[in-house]
């Protein structure tokens, strides 16, 4: 296994099949993606407001990485080994979310105690759940901004993408072209005002390739659950896609017909919102999860 480190300056603001890879790696290699915060470090103190920054510099993705042997129709496997954040993060309001009429524009610089795994918010301590907000591969057609969400991944903002999780992506172009950015020290489901605890940091991942396996959209495997992820303009569209993806993936390992799978998902499945703070401007990103059962892996 070779190890690589990618500098945060090697970043793009879109996922694009024409981006020149910053590194070529092999299955089994480990890569550390150093990242800047989602604002590209334009905000440094409380007087700096999100509304005053250059939005062309928002949500960069470090990379991309070309994975040897990853061909169209394969699956790129990304195991998250470790996530690190610096000793502070940003909490902000910027006119997004359903409390925007009751909130002022504000930037809070929030101290992080990495030794104790907490962030200090006013008189409270918030336990960190360090996660990757932007992670994805190149789409097969037009470029997609890193702040957007799609079948290639992107700004999924799933709090399940943490150390110990594995993310599976459909390979749309040779090499996959993996990018990572937008690390959060903490975030609640839905990212309800459009921002998590925004941090610079790093994500260390190990990559692999599964040959000739059909995926339409990303899948996340955690210690206890499998999740299908979909993003569309409406809740109904996104949920339909995520449930159909789950149903299709369950057919083989479970050996049930579609109706029994439908019943089981209603008995044991969950739907959880990844990102849904501004549905007038962004698709809704959600996940459907079922418990992991030994011997019934959805992807292998």
N, C-alpha and C positions, 0 to 999 in steps of 0.2 A: 504494500500500500504506500503510495506516494502522498506527500502532504504539500499543499499549496496555500499561500496567503495572498489575498487580493486586496490591494490598497483601495481605500474609500474614494480616492480621486478617480479611479477607473469606474465611472458610472455613467448611465444613460437615464433619460427621462421617459423612455418608451421601451416597449418590447417590440423587436423588429427583426425579421429574418435576415435583413441586410447589415445588422450590426456586426462589426468585426470582433471575433472572440478575443478576450483579454488573456485567456489561457485555454489550453487543450488538456483534458484529463482523461483517465481511463476508469472504467467501472471498478469500484473498490477504493478509489482515491478519496482523500479527505481534503476539503477546501474550507478555509476560514475567509468569510466575506466581511471585511471591515466596512462599516456603514456610517453615514451621517444621519442626523435626525431628518424627519420628513420635511422640515423647512430648510434643509441644506445649511443649517447653522446660521441662518439670517437673523434669528431671534436670540438675543444674549442676555437681556435683562427685562424687568417688568414693563418698562416704558415701550418696549418693542412689541407692536401689535401685529397679528397675522394679517390684518387688512392693509398693512403698509408694505408687505414684502412682495418680491417678484414671484408671482405664481407660476412662471415658467420654470422655476427652480424647485418645485415642490415634488416630493415623493420619488426621489431617484432610486434606481436599482443598481447596485454594484454588479459588475460583470459586463457582458455575459460569458459563461463558461461553456465550451464545446466538449461534450462527452463522447469520446470515441465509441463507435459501434451503435450509437443511438440513431435509429433510422425511423422514417415515417411509418407509423403503424405500431411502433414499440411503445413501451411505457418507461419514462424516466423516474427512477426511485430516488427520493431525497430523504435520507434519515437525518433528523436534527440531533446532533450530538451535544451541542452546548450553545447557550446564548448568554452574552455578557452585555452589560450596560455601564455607562459612565456613572459618576457619582451625583448626577442631577438629571432631572428631566423637566419637560414643560407641560403644564396644564393650561389650556387656553379656551376662550370663547371667541368666535369670529362670525357670529350671525348665522350659524347653522344649528339645526335641531329644533325640537318642538317647545323648548323653553326660551328661544331667542327673544321673544317679546318681553320676557321677564328678566333678562340678563343684560349686563353691560359688556362691552368689549373688554377683555382682560387677559393678561398673561401672568401666570404664576410660575416662578422658578422653584421647583420642588426638589429638596435634598433627598438623596438616596443613600441608605446605609447598606452596602452590598454584603458586608459581613453578617448582618442580622437579617438580610433579605426583606427590608422594609423601606417604604418611602414615607416621608414626614409631611403630612398634609394638615396644616393648622395645628390643632391640638390632638390630632389622631395619627396613628401609624397605619399605613396600608401595606398589606403583604404583597410583595411583588409576584406577578405571574408573567415572567419575561416571555414575549412572543414575537413572531415575525408577522408584520402586517402585509408587506409586499413580497410575494414570491411567485415566480411563474416562469414559463418558457415562451419562446417566440410564437406568435400566431402564424398560421400558414398564409394569410393574406396581408391586408394592410396593417401598418404599425398601430399599436394601441398604447396610449399613455400609461405610465406606471401608476398614476392615480386612479385608473379605471379598473373595472372588474370584468372578467370574461371567462370563456371556456378554457383559456390558456392559463388561468390563475390571475395573477396581478394583485391588485389591492384588495385581497379577500378579507383582510382584517379578522381572521378567525382566531379566537383566543385558545383554540385547541392546537395551534401550530407552535408547540413548545418543545423544549429539550425532551427527548424520548419519543416524540411523535415521528411518523414517517408520512411524507406526502408523495402521492403518485400523480404524474402528469402525462397526458397524451403527448407523444412526440409528433410535432407538426412539421418540423424541418430537420434536416440532418444535424446531429449534435445536440438538439434540444434548445440550446442557448439559454441556460439558466441564469436568472438574476434574482438578487435578494436585497431588500432594504426595509425602511420604515419599521424599525424595532421599537416595541413598546415595553416599558417597565411594568405596566399594568393597563388593563382595559376591561370594561364590562361588555357583555354581549350587546350588540347593536351599535356600539360606539356612539352613544346617544346625543352628543353634541358635536360629533364630527372629529373628535380627537381623543386619543388615549394619552397615557403618560409617555410623551414623545422623547426618545432618547437616541443619542449616538451610541454605537456599540459594535458588536460583532456576532455573527452566527457561524458556527462550525458545523458542516454537514458532510456526510459520506454519500456518494452517488453510486447508483447501480442502474442496470438496464434489464428489463424483462422484454424478451423478444416476442413479437407478434401477439400482443394482448390488446384487446379493443377497449379503450377508454374514450369517452366523449368529453369528460370534464375531470377536474381534480378530485381525488379521494384522499382522505386523511385517516390514518390508523393511529390510535392512541393505545395506551396500556390496556384499556378496558372496552373501547368502542371502535367501530368503523363508521365513518361519515362520508356521505356523498355531498358535494358542494355544487351549487348552481346559483347563477346571478341573472336576473332578467328585470324588465321594467316593472312587472307587477309581482306581488306575492304569489298569486295563483300560478303564473307561468314558472317562476323559480321553483316553487314547491313541486309542481308536476314533474319537472325535469329531474329534480333530486330524487323523488320517489321512484320514477321510472328507472333511473340509473341504479338505485338500490335494488329494485326488483330484478333487473337484468343480471346484476352481479351475484345475487343470491341463488339464481336458478341452478347453477352447477353444483356448488358446494352443499346446498341444502337439499337438492333433489325434490323440491316441491313444485306444484303448479302455481301459476300466477295468483290464483285466488287465495290459496293458503298463505302465500307470501304477503298478500294484501292484509289478510287477517292478522298475521303475526306482527307486521310493522305497526298496526294500530294497537296491538297489545303491549309491545315491547320497545317501539321506536319513539324517538323524540324529534321535534323540529325546533331548531334554535337559530336565532338571527345573528349572523356575523356582523353585518354592516347595514344599517337602515336609518341613518340620521337625516338624510336629505333626499327623499324619494322624488322630489321635483327635479333634481339634478343628477342623481346617481341611481343605477339599478340597485335593487335589493339583493344582498348576498345572504344566503342561508345554507344551513346544513341539516341533513336528515341522518340520524344515528341509530345504530342497533348495537346491542352488547356483543362483544367478541365471544365466540364459542370455540372451544378447542376442537381442532379438526375441520373447522368450517371457515377457512380463510377466504375472503372475497377475492383477493389478488395473491397469486403465488407463481 
